[in-house]
Amino acid sequence: MAFALGLFMAMVQPGSLFTDGSIFSAVALKDLHGGQLYLNAWENKPPGIYYLIEGFLLLIPNPVYAVYALAVSVFLSLAACQFYIIYRQTESFGLSLIIAFIASYFTVYKNNIAEGLMTEIYGTVCIIIGLAAYSHYAQHKQFKLLLLGAISIGASFWFKEPFALLYACVLLLFMTKTMQHKQRLQLFLVSLIPTVLCLIMLWIDKDAHGNSALQGYIDAVKYNFNYLQAEQAIAYKTKLNSLYEHFIRYGIGMLFLMLYMSIKLVRQKGALIDVILMWGIVVSAGFIFWSSPYDFGHYYFPLFALFYIGFALLYGQFNRLYKGSLTLTVGLLGLFQMYAIDKTPLKLNYELQAYQEDNIVKTLKKQPHKTLFVDYVNKGDYYLKSGLNYTTFLPLALQVHFNESPQGLKNRERIWKELSQHKPDFLITTYTTSYFSWFLPDPDFYKSNYTKVDSVIKVDENPVYLWQLK
């Protein structure tokens, strides 16, 4: 846990917010202050991430520290559960330390975590918590804890839909550990509790016209199948090269060892289903990046985090049959991988740096009842830091939602209508207006209606300008 925390704090400090985390935080903030998810507070992700951020915003008054506390707590939970699973499966404190060290390194991997608010992170946490409950059940046979694990895995696909495959694999793994049909039914039913809660919350969330957020979410799911253009997709070869460069070349020894253990295990009576499901967990985690149209690091997060869990589960099965026969091999492979990792820059930090507001944030916070629109994709964090809401359906006009597709053109029309009819009180841009791929019908709209009142200029960064409505 200490190692994972040091890695995380070396990369992320309070106030560090990137594009996706800024959007999720802005949507959650608007939903808390009178907006409705998927209606006037729109994003195409499932509602789990927004509800979780909202919970921390309610618990911690300062929004910047609220989302940071959420990110820190999730990585501490991940590290604790990873170590517990690995320790229970290896039954060796020394071996578990080696594997957990490597697992933590690739879990808190610099290219994959951004500010710690990516939906893939939270879906993975749900799965790993469930597998920690499974590991405890295997030792102590406490069925109630397995039920809690089922609830956790049932929440995973409410952060990102492709986690449904992981959910199915882990749930089936749970069911193989009991021969009672009643208990299997209980596991399935309690795993649906997060689904029931999310559907109820979406159904009761309605706007002034009676439109339900549930219908908005259904429309968002349909939207996800239509908004991408084929030419935007990254080639599979590019993804494989990236995976090899950042992961496989370090862990190829353990991958081959997993194959060896699997071949030996499937020859044992009753082990085939467990081996298939354990590999299913690893393959399903890989499916999340494989099925995505892009090559962003956070798509790889589930595979990086769950690969060593899959290894530990297989090793646990193998070690119970062939006691201690591979302990030395695994230890040497782990030490070699630690040596390979040590060749890369590795920084740890345990000092919390206080968040400092810039002059634009200070100006905006003096106007708590005003509205804001950020026309600069890298600075969506100004919503959370200022506490101001936006008048458009999306907080940031991401290029992917405003391309030349039929849906992208509709989104351009909608955001222009909202900007022109409900002009925000403040506007943030960089050195150019209409920064994104869409263009305003009135190219002088900003200059005609707004006046520059402040700016933030930093070395090696684009300037940020604050405009105020005339």
BAVO-706332 format. One line per field, with one value per residue (C-alpha): x, y, z; residue number from 1; residue in one letter. Coordinates in Angstrom, 1 decimal. Layout:
BEGIN
px <- [X, ...]
py <- [Y, ...]
pz <- [Z, ...]
seq <- [NUM, ...]
type <- [A, ...]
//
This chain:
BEGIN
px <- [0.0, 2.8, 4.5, 1.3, 0.6, 4.2, 3.9, 0.5, 1.5, 4.6, 2.3, -0.9, -1.4, -4.5, -5.6, -4.3, -7.2, -7.1, -9.8, -11.9, -11.6, -12.6, -15.7, -16.8, -16.4, -18.2, -21.1, -21.3, -21.2, -24.0, -26.1, -25.7, -26.8, -30.1, -29.0, -30.2, -27.9, -28.1, -30.5, -28.8, -25.8, -24.8, -21.9, -22.0, -20.5, -22.6, -23.7, -21.5, -18.6, -20.9, -22.7, -19.3, -17.9, -21.1, -20.8, -17.3, -18.3, -21.0, -18.6, -15.7, -16.5, -13.5, -14.2, -10.5, -9.6, -12.8, -11.9, -8.3, -9.4, -11.5, -8.6, -6.2, -8.7, -9.3, -5.6, -5.1, -8.0, -6.6, -3.2, -4.6, -6.9, -4.2, -1.8, -4.5, -5.4, -1.8, -0.9, -3.9, -3.1, 0.7, 0.6, 4.0, 4.7, 8.0, 6.6, 3.5, 5.6, 7.5, 4.4, 2.4, 5.3, 5.1, 1.3, 1.3, 3.9, 1.7, -1.5, -0.3, 1.3, 2.1, 0.5, -2.7, -4.1, -4.3, -5.7, -7.2, -10.8, -11.0, -14.0, -11.7, -10.1, -13.3, -14.7, -11.4, -11.7, -15.1, -13.8, -10.7, -12.7, -15.0, -12.0, -10.6, -13.9, -13.6, -10.1, -11.3, -14.2, -11.9, -10.1, -12.9, -16.1, -18.1, -20.8, -22.0, -18.6, -19.0, -22.4, -20.7, -18.2, -21.1, -22.5, -19.1, -18.6, -22.3, -21.3, -18.4, -20.3, -22.0, -18.7, -18.0, -20.3, -17.6, -17.0, -20.1, -17.8, -15.5, -18.6, -19.9, -16.5, -16.1, -19.7, -19.4, -16.2, -18.1, -20.8, -18.3, -17.5, -20.9, -23.0, -26.2, -28.6, -30.1, -26.7, -26.0, -29.3, -28.6, -25.2, -26.9, -29.7, -27.4, -25.1, -28.0, -28.4, -26.2, -28.2, -31.5, -30.2, -28.8, -32.1, -34.2, -31.9, -32.0, -35.8, -36.6, -34.2, -36.5, -36.4, -39.1, -40.8, -41.0, -38.2, -36.4, -32.6, -33.3, -34.5, -31.5, -29.2, -30.8, -30.3, -26.7, -26.1, -27.6, -25.4, -22.3, -22.8, -23.2, -21.0, -17.6, -16.4, -14.5, -11.5, -11.0, -10.3, -6.7, -5.2, -4.9, -1.2, -0.6, -2.4, -0.4, 2.9, 1.9, 0.9, 4.2, 6.3, 4.7, 3.7, 4.4, 8.1, 8.3, 5.8, 6.4, 8.0, 5.0, 2.7, 4.5, 4.4, 0.6, 0.3, 2.4, 0.4, -2.9, -1.8, -0.9, -4.1, -6.6, -5.3, -6.7, -10.3, -12.6, -10.0, -10.9, -13.8, -11.7, -8.8, -11.1, -12.7, -9.4, -8.1, -11.5, -10.8, -7.5, -8.8, -11.9, -9.7, -7.8, -11.0, -11.6, -8.7, -9.0, -12.6, -11.9, -11.4, -8.5, -5.1, -5.4, -3.5, -6.5, -8.1, -5.1, -5.6, -7.9, -5.4, -2.4, -4.1, -5.8, -3.0, -1.2, -4.4, -5.1, -1.5, -2.0, -5.3, -3.8, -0.7, -2.9, -4.7, -1.4, 0.3, -2.4, -1.8, 2.0, 3.0, 6.0, 7.2, 7.2, 8.0, 11.6, 10.7, 8.1, 10.4, 13.2, 10.8, 9.5, 12.9, 13.9, 10.9, 11.6, 15.2, 13.7, 11.3, 14.2, 15.8, 12.9, 12.6, 10.8, 9.8, 8.1, 6.6, 4.8, 4.5, 1.1, 1.4, -1.3, -3.5, -3.0, -5.8, -4.7, -6.1, -8.9, -10.2, -10.1, -12.1, -14.7, -15.2, -16.3, -19.3, -20.8, -24.1, -22.8, -22.3, -19.2, -18.4, -14.8, -13.9, -10.5, -10.4, -7.4, -8.9, -12.2, -10.9, -12.1, -15.6, -14.7, -12.2, -14.6, -17.8, -19.6, -22.1, -22.3, -25.4, -24.7, -25.5, -21.7, -19.1, -16.4, -16.9, -14.7, -13.8, -15.2, -18.7, -18.5, -17.1, -18.5, -20.8, -24.6, -24.7, -21.7, -23.5, -26.6, -24.4, -22.9, -26.4, -27.5, -24.5, -24.7, -28.4, -27.6, -24.7, -26.5, -29.9, -28.4, -25.1, -22.8, -21.6, -18.0, -16.0, -12.5, -10.5, -6.9, -5.2, -7.8, -11.6, -13.6, -10.6, -12.3, -13.2, -16.6, -17.0, -19.6, -22.1, -21.2, -17.3, -17.4, -19.8, -17.3, -15.7, -19.2, -20.6, -17.6, -14.6, -11.3, -10.9, -8.1, -5.5, -3.0, 0.3, 2.6, 5.9, 5.4, 1.6, -0.9, -2.3, -5.7, -8.0, -11.1, -13.9, -16.9, -20.3, -20.7]
py <- [0.0, 2.4, 1.7, 2.3, 5.5, 6.8, 6.0, 7.8, 10.9, 11.2, 11.7, 13.2, 16.0, 17.9, 20.1, 17.7, 17.2, 16.1, 16.1, 13.0, 13.6, 17.3, 16.3, 13.7, 16.1, 18.9, 16.6, 15.4, 18.9, 20.0, 17.0, 17.9, 21.5, 21.1, 19.4, 16.1, 13.3, 12.5, 15.5, 18.8, 17.2, 14.9, 12.5, 9.1, 7.1, 5.0, 6.9, 5.0, 7.5, 10.5, 9.1, 8.2, 11.6, 13.2, 11.1, 12.5, 16.0, 15.8, 14.3, 16.8, 20.5, 21.4, 19.8, 19.7, 17.7, 15.6, 14.1, 13.7, 11.8, 9.6, 8.8, 8.1, 5.9, 3.8, 3.1, 2.2, -0.1, -1.6, -2.2, -3.7, -6.1, -7.1, -8.0, -9.9, -12.0, -12.7, -13.6, -15.9, -17.7, -18.0, -18.7, -17.1, -13.7, -13.2, -14.4, -12.3, -9.2, -9.7, -10.2, -7.5, -5.0, -5.7, -5.7, -2.3, -0.9, -1.8, -0.8, 2.7, 2.9, 6.5, 6.2, 4.7, 6.5, 10.2, 11.9, 8.7, 9.3, 7.1, 4.8, 1.8, 2.3, 2.0, -0.9, -2.7, -1.9, -3.5, -6.7, -6.9, -6.3, -9.1, -11.4, -10.5, -11.6, -14.8, -15.5, -15.0, -17.3, -20.0, -20.0, -19.4, -20.5, -17.4, -17.2, -13.7, -12.3, -13.9, -12.2, -8.9, -9.7, -10.4, -6.9, -5.4, -7.1, -6.2, -2.5, -2.8, -2.4, 0.7, 2.4, 1.1, -1.3, -3.7, -4.8, -7.0, -9.7, -9.5, -9.5, -12.7, -14.5, -13.6, -14.4, -17.9, -18.4, -17.6, -20.1, -22.9, -22.7, -23.8, -26.8, -25.4, -24.0, -21.7, -20.1, -19.7, -18.0, -15.7, -14.8, -13.8, -11.8, -9.8, -9.0, -7.2, -4.8, -2.1, -2.3, -1.9, 1.0, 2.8, 2.3, 3.6, 6.7, 7.4, 6.9, 9.3, 12.0, 14.1, 17.5, 20.2, 18.7, 15.2, 13.8, 11.0, 10.5, 6.8, 7.5, 9.8, 7.0, 4.5, 7.1, 7.5, 3.7, 3.8, 6.8, 4.9, 2.6, 5.4, 8.4, 7.0, 7.1, 4.1, 6.1, 7.3, 3.8, 2.9, -0.1, -3.3, -3.5, -0.2, -1.4, -4.7, -2.7, -0.5, -3.4, -5.2, -2.1, -1.1, -4.5, -7.8, -7.4, -7.2, -10.0, -12.5, -15.0, -15.0, -15.3, -18.5, -19.8, -19.2, -21.3, -24.1, -24.2, -24.2, -27.1, -29.1, -28.1, -29.0, -32.6, -32.7, -33.7, -30.8, -28.1, -27.2, -24.8, -22.9, -22.5, -21.3, -18.7, -17.5, -17.0, -15.5, -12.7, -11.9, -12.1, -10.0, -7.3, -7.3, -7.1, -3.6, -2.1, -4.3, -3.3, 0.4, 2.6, 4.5, 3.8, 5.9, 4.4, 4.1, 1.5, -0.8, -0.3, -3.3, -5.7, -4.2, -4.5, -7.9, -9.8, -10.6, -11.4, -14.0, -15.3, -15.6, -17.4, -19.9, -20.3, -20.9, -23.7, -25.2, -24.9, -26.8, -29.7, -29.4, -28.0, -25.6, -27.0, -23.6, -21.3, -20.7, -20.2, -17.7, -15.9, -15.7, -14.5, -11.8, -10.6, -10.5, -8.4, -6.1, -5.7, -4.8, -2.3, -0.7, 0.2, 2.6, 6.0, 5.2, 8.0, 7.9, 10.8, 11.0, 14.8, 16.3, 19.6, 22.1, 23.1, 26.8, 28.7, 30.7, 34.2, 33.0, 30.6, 33.4, 35.7, 33.1, 32.1, 35.6, 35.1, 31.8, 32.1, 32.8, 30.3, 29.3, 27.7, 26.3, 26.3, 24.8, 21.0, 20.9, 23.3, 21.7, 21.6, 25.2, 24.0, 22.0, 24.5, 27.4, 25.6, 27.2, 25.3, 25.4, 26.2, 23.7, 20.0, 19.1, 20.9, 20.5, 20.2, 17.2, 16.6, 13.0, 14.3, 17.2, 15.5, 15.3, 12.4, 13.0, 12.8, 15.2, 17.7, 17.5, 18.1, 21.2, 22.5, 21.8, 23.4, 26.5, 26.9, 26.6, 29.0, 31.6, 31.4, 31.0, 32.9, 31.9, 34.7, 33.7, 32.0, 30.4, 30.0, 29.6, 31.9, 31.0, 30.7, 27.7, 25.6, 22.3, 20.7, 22.5, 26.1, 28.6, 29.8, 33.3, 33.4, 36.7, 35.4, 35.5, 38.9, 40.4, 39.3, 39.0, 41.0, 39.5, 40.2, 38.0, 35.4, 32.8, 32.5, 29.7, 28.5, 25.6, 25.9, 27.5, 30.8, 30.7, 33.7, 34.5, 36.4, 38.1, 38.7, 42.3]
pz <- [0.0, 0.9, -2.4, -4.4, -2.5, -3.1, -6.9, -7.1, -5.1, -7.3, -10.3, -8.9, -6.4, -5.3, -8.3, -10.9, -13.3, -16.9, -19.6, -18.6, -14.9, -15.4, -17.4, -14.9, -12.0, -13.8, -14.7, -11.1, -9.8, -12.1, -11.1, -7.5, -8.1, -10.0, -13.2, -14.5, -15.7, -19.4, -20.0, -19.3, -17.6, -20.4, -20.9, -22.5, -19.6, -17.1, -14.0, -11.5, -11.7, -11.3, -8.2, -6.6, -7.2, -5.9, -2.7, -2.0, -2.9, -0.2, 2.3, 1.8, 1.4, -0.8, -4.2, -5.2, -2.1, -2.4, -5.8, -4.7, -1.6, -3.9, -6.1, -3.2, -1.4, -4.6, -5.2, -1.5, -1.7, -4.9, -3.4, -0.2, -2.1, -4.6, -1.8, 0.1, -3.0, -3.9, -0.3, 0.1, -3.2, -2.8, 0.9, 1.1, 2.6, 0.7, -2.7, -2.2, -1.5, -4.8, -6.9, -5.2, -5.8, -9.5, -9.5, -7.8, -10.2, -13.2, -11.5, -10.7, -14.1, -15.2, -18.7, -17.5, -14.4, -15.4, -12.2, -10.9, -12.0, -15.1, -15.3, -16.0, -12.6, -10.7, -12.7, -11.9, -8.2, -8.1, -9.7, -7.4, -4.3, -5.4, -6.0, -2.5, -1.0, -3.1, -1.8, 1.8, 1.2, -0.2, 3.2, 5.7, 3.8, 5.0, 2.4, 3.5, 2.4, -1.0, -1.3, -0.6, -3.3, -5.7, -5.0, -5.7, -9.1, -10.0, -9.7, -12.2, -15.5, -14.1, -14.5, -18.0, -19.9, -21.2, -17.6, -18.0, -19.4, -16.3, -14.1, -15.8, -15.5, -11.8, -10.9, -12.6, -10.6, -7.4, -8.4, -8.9, -5.2, -4.0, -5.1, -3.6, -6.2, -3.6, -2.9, -6.6, -7.1, -4.1, -5.7, -9.0, -7.3, -4.9, -7.9, -9.4, -6.4, -8.0, -11.2, -9.3, -7.4, -10.5, -12.4, -9.5, -9.1, -12.9, -13.0, -10.2, -11.6, -13.8, -15.2, -15.1, -18.1, -16.6, -18.7, -16.9, -16.7, -17.3, -20.8, -21.3, -20.2, -22.6, -25.4, -24.4, -24.6, -28.2, -28.9, -28.0, -31.0, -33.5, -32.7, -33.7, -37.3, -38.6, -39.7, -36.2, -34.8, -33.9, -35.7, -33.7, -34.6, -32.9, -29.8, -29.7, -30.1, -27.3, -25.1, -25.8, -25.2, -21.9, -20.4, -22.2, -22.5, -18.7, -17.9, -20.8, -18.4, -16.1, -19.1, -20.3, -16.7, -16.6, -19.8, -18.3, -15.1, -17.1, -19.2, -16.0, -14.2, -17.0, -16.7, -13.2, -12.6, -12.0, -12.7, -16.3, -15.5, -12.9, -15.4, -18.1, -15.8, -14.5, -18.0, -18.8, -16.2, -17.9, -21.4, -20.5, -19.1, -22.3, -24.3, -22.8, -24.5, -27.6, -28.3, -27.7, -30.8, -29.3, -27.7, -24.5, -21.6, -19.3, -21.6, -20.6, -16.9, -16.2, -17.9, -16.2, -12.8, -13.2, -15.0, -11.8, -10.0, -12.7, -12.3, -8.5, -8.9, -11.2, -9.1, -6.0, -7.8, -9.0, -5.7, -3.8, -6.1, -6.6, -3.2, -3.6, -6.9, -8.6, -5.7, -6.6, -10.3, -9.5, -7.1, -9.6, -12.3, -10.0, -9.0, -12.7, -13.4, -10.5, -11.9, -15.4, -13.8, -11.9, -15.2, -15.8, -13.9, -10.6, -8.3, -4.9, -3.1, 0.3, 0.6, 0.0, -1.9, -1.0, -3.9, -4.9, -6.7, -9.7, -10.3, -12.7, -10.0, -7.4, -9.8, -10.6, -6.9, -6.2, -8.5, -7.1, -8.8, -12.3, -15.1, -17.1, -20.4, -21.1, -24.7, -24.1, -23.8, -21.4, -18.8, -17.9, -14.3, -13.9, -13.4, -10.3, -9.0, -9.3, -8.5, -11.4, -13.6, -17.4, -19.5, -22.3, -22.2, -22.3, -20.2, -22.9, -26.6, -27.1, -30.8, -30.7, -30.0, -32.6, -35.7, -39.2, -38.5, -38.5, -34.7, -34.4, -36.6, -34.4, -31.3, -33.0, -33.6, -30.0, -28.3, -30.5, -29.6, -25.9, -26.0, -28.0, -26.2, -22.7, -22.8, -19.9, -17.7, -18.1, -20.9, -20.8, -24.0, -25.0, -27.7, -30.2, -29.9, -31.3, -30.3, -31.3, -34.6, -34.8, -35.6, -34.4, -37.1, -35.9, -35.8, -33.9, -31.2, -28.4, -29.3, -29.9, -26.5, -24.2, -22.9, -21.8, -18.0, -16.9, -18.0, -16.7, -18.6, -17.8, -19.4, -21.8, -21.7, -23.8, -22.3, -20.6, -21.0, -19.0, -20.7, -19.1, -20.7, -21.7]
seq <- [1, 2, 3, 4, 5, 6, 7, 8, 9, 10, 11, 12, 13, 14, 15, 16, 17, 18, 19, 20, 21, 22, 23, 24, 25, 26, 27, 28, 29, 30, 31, 32, 33, 34, 35, 36, 37, 38, 39, 40, 41, 42, 43, 44, 45, 46, 47, 48, 49, 50, 51, 52, 53, 54, 55, 56, 57, 58, 59, 60, 61, 62, 63, 64, 65, 66, 67, 68, 69, 70, 71, 72, 73, 74, 75, 76, 77, 78, 79, 80, 81, 82, 83, 84, 85, 86, 87, 88, 89, 90, 91, 92, 93, 94, 95, 96, 97, 98, 99, 100, 101, 102, 103, 104, 105, 106, 107, 108, 109, 110, 111, 112, 113, 114, 115, 116, 117, 118, 119, 120, 121, 122, 123, 124, 125, 126, 127, 128, 129, 130, 131, 132, 133, 134, 135, 136, 137, 138, 139, 140, 141, 142, 143, 144, 145, 146, 147, 148, 149, 150, 151, 152, 153, 154, 155, 156, 157, 158, 159, 160, 161, 162, 163, 164, 165, 166, 167, 168, 169, 170, 171, 172, 173, 174, 175, 176, 177, 178, 179, 180, 181, 182, 183, 184, 185, 186, 187, 188, 189, 190, 191, 192, 193, 194, 195, 196, 197, 198, 199, 200, 201, 202, 203, 204, 205, 206, 207, 208, 209, 210, 211, 212, 213, 214, 215, 216, 217, 218, 219, 220, 221, 222, 223, 224, 225, 226, 227, 228, 229, 230, 231, 232, 233, 234, 235, 236, 237, 238, 239, 240, 241, 242, 243, 244, 245, 246, 247, 248, 249, 250, 251, 252, 253, 254, 255, 256, 257, 258, 259, 260, 261, 262, 263, 264, 265, 266, 267, 268, 269, 270, 271, 272, 273, 274, 275, 276, 277, 278, 279, 280, 281, 282, 283, 284, 285, 286, 287, 288, 289, 290, 291, 292, 293, 294, 295, 296, 297, 298, 299, 300, 301, 302, 303, 304, 305, 306, 307, 308, 309, 310, 311, 312, 313, 314, 315, 316, 317, 318, 319, 320, 321, 322, 323, 324, 325, 326, 327, 328, 329, 330, 331, 332, 333, 334, 335, 336, 337, 338, 339, 340, 341, 342, 343, 344, 345, 346, 347, 348, 349, 350, 351, 352, 353, 354, 355, 356, 357, 358, 359, 360, 361, 362, 363, 364, 365, 366, 367, 368, 369, 370, 371, 372, 373, 374, 375, 376, 377, 378, 379, 380, 381, 382, 383, 384, 385, 386, 387, 388, 389, 390, 391, 392, 393, 394, 395, 396, 397, 398, 399, 400, 401, 402, 403, 404, 405, 406, 407, 408, 409, 410, 411, 412, 413, 414, 415, 416, 417, 418, 419, 420, 421, 422, 423, 424, 425, 426, 427, 428, 429, 430, 431, 432, 433, 434, 435, 436, 437, 438, 439, 440, 441, 442, 443, 444, 445, 446, 447, 448, 449, 450, 451, 452, 453, 454, 455, 456, 457, 458, 459, 460, 461, 462, 463, 464, 465, 466, 467, 468, 469, 470]
type <- [M, A, F, A, L, G, L, F, M, A, M, V, Q, P, G, S, L, F, T, D, G, S, I, F, S, A, V, A, L, K, D, L, H, G, G, Q, L, Y, L, N, A, W, E, N, K, P, P, G, I, Y, Y, L, I, E, G, F, L, L, L, I, P, N, P, V, Y, A, V, Y, A, L, A, V, S, V, F, L, S, L, A, A, C, Q, F, Y, I, I, Y, R, Q, T, E, S, F, G, L, S, L, I, I, A, F, I, A, S, Y, F, T, V, Y, K, N, N, I, A, E, G, L, M, T, E, I, Y, G, T, V, C, I, I, I, G, L, A, A, Y, S, H, Y, A, Q, H, K, Q, F, K, L, L, L, L, G, A, I, S, I, G, A, S, F, W, F, K, E, P, F, A, L, L, Y, A, C, V, L, L, L, F, M, T, K, T, M, Q, H, K, Q, R, L, Q, L, F, L, V, S, L, I, P, T, V, L, C, L, I, M, L, W, I, D, K, D, A, H, G, N, S, A, L, Q, G, Y, I, D, A, V, K, Y, N, F, N, Y, L, Q, A, E, Q, A, I, A, Y, K, T, K, L, N, S, L, Y, E, H, F, I, R, Y, G, I, G, M, L, F, L, M, L, Y, M, S, I, K, L, V, R, Q, K, G, A, L, I, D, V, I, L, M, W, G, I, V, V, S, A, G, F, I, F, W, S, S, P, Y, D, F, G, H, Y, Y, F, P, L, F, A, L, F, Y, I, G, F, A, L, L, Y, G, Q, F, N, R, L, Y, K, G, S, L, T, L, T, V, G, L, L, G, L, F, Q, M, Y, A, I, D, K, T, P, L, K, L, N, Y, E, L, Q, A, Y, Q, E, D, N, I, V, K, T, L, K, K, Q, P, H, K, T, L, F, V, D, Y, V, N, K, G, D, Y, Y, L, K, S, G, L, N, Y, T, T, F, L, P, L, A, L, Q, V, H, F, N, E, S, P, Q, G, L, K, N, R, E, R, I, W, K, E, L, S, Q, H, K, P, D, F, L, I, T, T, Y, T, T, S, Y, F, S, W, F, L, P, D, P, D, F, Y, K, S, N, Y, T, K, V, D, S, V, I, K, V, D, E, N, P, V, Y, L, W, Q, L, K]
//
